[in-house]
Amino acid sequence: MRRFLCGFRFQRESVVHRAVGFLLLALAFGVAPAEADLTDIRVDVTDYSGTPANWNQLGMNATVTDLIDYNTGLATAIDVCMSGATEVVSGMDWTHGDVDWLDADAANSVIGGSWRNHPWQIVFSDLDAGSFYTFEVVASYKASETILADYTVNGDFADDNHLGIAGVNGDDFNLCTDGYKPCNWLIWTDVQTDSNGEITIESTFLGEWNAAYINAIHITSSSIIPLPSSILLAVLGLGTTCAYLKKKQA
């Protein structure tokens, strides 16, 4: 009888240990990981506005190396080069103030390409080939007439926009009614470098007057890291499961 009770107790404890171990493992893998921001780069495409510290200023068809990270103030290895732009406009009468990451001074001036159906480009290079980037491009212009342009990043239209408005993806983008009036901009997510290690913003003017303008660009990247609580749960779960298996073998 004692042998039976001891066997029953061992079996019950084994079941409990096994269940606890599996439960801890399940909880560990079920805990959402945290995102650690690695890069936050903000670019004013013009070079004469009063953007705050840690913003990068580009300028007409210019090249800037070692862009500054906004959060740390430190230089990165990322470079940027503009080509094909034909026009710069300042004092655009931006009335929305600072919005999210966008500084009003950066929004108040633009650079663009005015050749119809002839794209101009802003190319970022020396990015991390293993990272995923989010690109936010502000293309906003106050005008009485229609200003249409196409905007792509590495050949793709945008995945989203700041206000989440359906159908606004950079294809036949109206810089006034899609951009300026609602204070909206285009967003590309999970962007990776091309075979040359570059990410290219391309803008093509589709109208008769003005140009395909860009005001400012925001680049972020992040990596997934496990939470400490998730790691602890995994260790406890493995420990409990291993103890059960060792006791079972004994």
C-alpha positions in Angstrom: 0.0 0.0 0.0 2.8 2.4 0.9 4.6 1.6 -2.4 1.4 2.4 -4.2 0.9 5.7 -2.4 4.5 6.7 -3.0 4.2 5.8 -6.7 1.0 7.8 -6.9 2.5 10.8 -5.2 5.6 10.7 -7.5 3.3 10.5 -10.5 1.2 13.4 -9.3 4.3 15.5 -8.6 5.7 14.7 -12.0 2.6 15.7 -13.7 2.6 19.0 -11.8 6.2 19.7 -12.5 5.8 19.0 -16.2 2.7 21.2 -16.4 4.4 24.0 -14.5 7.4 23.8 -16.8 5.4 23.8 -20.0 3.2 26.7 -18.6 6.3 28.8 -17.9 7.7 28.2 -21.3 4.4 29.1 -23.0 4.2 32.3 -21.0 7.8 33.2 -21.9 7.3 32.8 -25.6 3.9 34.5 -25.3 5.3 37.7 -23.9 5.7 40.3 -26.6 9.3 41.4 -27.2 10.3 45.0 -26.9 11.6 47.2 -29.7 14.8 49.1 -29.2 15.2 52.2 -31.4 18.6 52.2 -33.2 18.3 55.1 -35.5 16.3 58.4 -35.6 17.4 60.6 -38.4 15.6 63.8 -39.4 16.4 65.6 -42.6 15.3 69.1 -43.6 15.8 69.0 -47.4 16.7 72.7 -47.5 19.8 74.2 -45.9 18.6 77.6 -44.7 15.7 77.1 -42.4 15.9 77.3 -38.6 15.5 73.7 -37.7 16.6 72.7 -34.2 19.7 70.9 -33.1 20.3 67.4 -34.3 18.3 68.0 -37.5 20.3 67.4 -40.7 20.1 70.0 -43.5 20.6 68.9 -47.1 20.3 71.6 -49.8 19.8 71.7 -53.5 21.4 68.6 -55.2 23.8 68.4 -52.2 25.6 65.5 -50.5 25.8 65.2 -46.7 27.9 62.5 -45.0 27.7 61.0 -41.5 24.1 62.1 -40.8 23.4 63.1 -37.1 21.1 60.9 -35.0 18.4 63.1 -33.5 18.3 61.3 -30.1 22.0 61.0 -29.4 23.4 63.9 -31.4 26.2 61.6 -32.6 27.3 61.1 -36.2 26.2 57.9 -38.0 27.7 56.2 -41.0 24.7 57.1 -43.2 25.1 59.4 -46.1 22.6 61.2 -48.3 22.8 62.6 -51.8 20.2 64.6 -53.8 20.2 64.8 -57.6 17.9 66.1 -60.3 16.2 68.8 -58.2 15.4 72.1 -60.0 13.6 74.4 -57.6 13.7 75.5 -54.0 10.9 77.5 -52.3 11.0 79.0 -48.8 8.4 80.8 -46.7 5.6 78.5 -47.7 3.3 79.8 -45.0 3.1 76.5 -43.0 0.3 77.0 -40.4 0.2 73.7 -38.6 3.1 74.3 -36.2 5.2 71.4 -35.0 3.4 68.1 -35.6 4.7 64.8 -34.1 8.4 64.6 -35.2 8.0 67.3 -37.9 9.4 70.7 -37.0 7.5 73.7 -38.5 10.7 75.3 -39.8 11.5 72.2 -41.8 8.0 72.0 -43.2 8.0 75.7 -44.3 10.4 75.2 -47.1 10.7 72.7 -50.0 12.9 71.5 -52.8 11.5 69.8 -55.9 11.9 68.7 -59.5 9.8 70.6 -62.0 10.6 68.6 -65.1 7.4 66.8 -66.1 7.7 63.0 -66.0 11.4 63.3 -65.2 12.1 61.9 -61.6 14.5 63.4 -59.1 16.0 61.5 -56.3 17.3 61.5 -52.7 19.6 58.5 -52.1 20.6 57.3 -48.6 23.7 55.0 -48.5 25.8 53.1 -46.0 22.8 51.9 -44.2 22.7 48.6 -42.3 21.8 45.9 -44.8 20.3 43.7 -42.0 18.0 46.4 -40.6 14.4 47.3 -41.5 13.8 51.0 -41.8 10.7 53.2 -41.7 10.7 56.2 -44.0 8.4 59.2 -43.5 8.4 61.7 -46.4 6.6 65.1 -46.1 5.5 66.3 -49.5 3.4 69.4 -48.7 2.7 72.6 -50.7 0.2 75.3 -50.3 -1.3 76.1 -53.7 -4.5 77.1 -55.4 -3.9 74.7 -58.3 -3.5 71.0 -58.5 0.0 69.7 -57.9 0.3 66.0 -58.6 3.4 63.8 -58.2 4.4 60.2 -57.7 6.5 59.3 -54.7 8.3 55.9 -54.3 10.9 54.4 -52.0 13.0 51.8 -53.7 10.4 51.7 -56.5 7.4 51.1 -54.2 4.5 53.3 -53.3 3.9 54.0 -49.6 2.5 51.4 -47.1 0.6 54.0 -45.1 0.3 57.7 -44.3 0.4 59.7 -41.1 -3.4 60.1 -40.8 -4.2 56.6 -42.1 -6.4 57.8 -45.0 -7.3 55.1 -47.4 -5.9 55.4 -50.9 -3.2 57.9 -50.1 0.0 56.1 -51.0 2.1 58.4 -53.1 0.5 57.4 -56.4 -0.9 60.6 -58.0 -0.3 62.4 -54.7 -1.8 65.9 -54.5 0.7 68.0 -52.5 -2.0 70.4 -51.4 -5.2 68.4 -50.7 -3.4 65.1 -49.7 -0.4 66.8 -48.0 -0.7 70.4 -46.9 -4.4 70.9 -46.0 -4.8 67.8 -43.8 -1.2 67.9 -42.6 -0.5 64.4 -43.8 2.6 62.6 -45.1 3.6 59.3 -46.6 5.1 56.4 -44.7 7.0 53.3 -45.9 7.6 50.5 -43.4 10.0 47.6 -43.3 12.3 49.1 -46.0 15.6 47.3 -46.6 18.5 48.4 -48.7 18.8 47.4 -52.4 21.7 45.4 -53.8 23.9 48.5 -53.7 23.2 49.1 -50.0 21.1 52.1 -50.7 17.5 53.3 -50.2 16.2 55.7 -52.8 13.3 58.2 -52.6 12.1 59.1 -56.0 9.7 61.9 -56.9 8.1 62.5 -60.4 6.2 65.6 -61.2 3.0 64.9 -63.2 1.5 68.4 -63.6 2.0 71.5 -65.7 3.2 74.0 -63.1 5.3 74.0 -59.9 7.2 70.8 -59.0 7.3 67.5 -57.1 8.3 68.9 -53.8 9.7 67.4 -50.6 9.9 69.2 -47.2 11.4 66.8 -44.8 12.3 63.1 -44.2 12.3 61.0 -41.1 14.1 57.7 -40.9 13.9 55.2 -38.0 15.0 51.7 -37.5 14.5 49.3 -34.7 15.5 45.8 -33.6 13.5 43.2 -31.6 14.9 42.4 -28.1 13.4 39.9 -25.6 12.0 41.4 -22.4 13.8 40.4 -19.1 10.6 38.9 -17.8 10.4 36.7 -20.9 13.9 35.5 -20.5 13.3 34.7 -16.8 10.2 32.7 -17.6 12.0 30.7 -20.2 14.8 29.9 -17.7 12.3 28.8 -15.1 10.4 26.7 -17.5 13.4 24.9 -18.8 14.7 24.4 -15.3 11.4 22.9 -14.1 11.1 20.7 -17.2 14.7 19.4 -16.8 14.2 18.7 -13.1 11.1 16.6 -14.0 13.0 14.6 -16.7 15.9 14.0 -14.3 13.7 12.8 -11.5 11.8 10.6 -14.0 15.1 8.9 -15.1 16.1 8.3 -11.4 
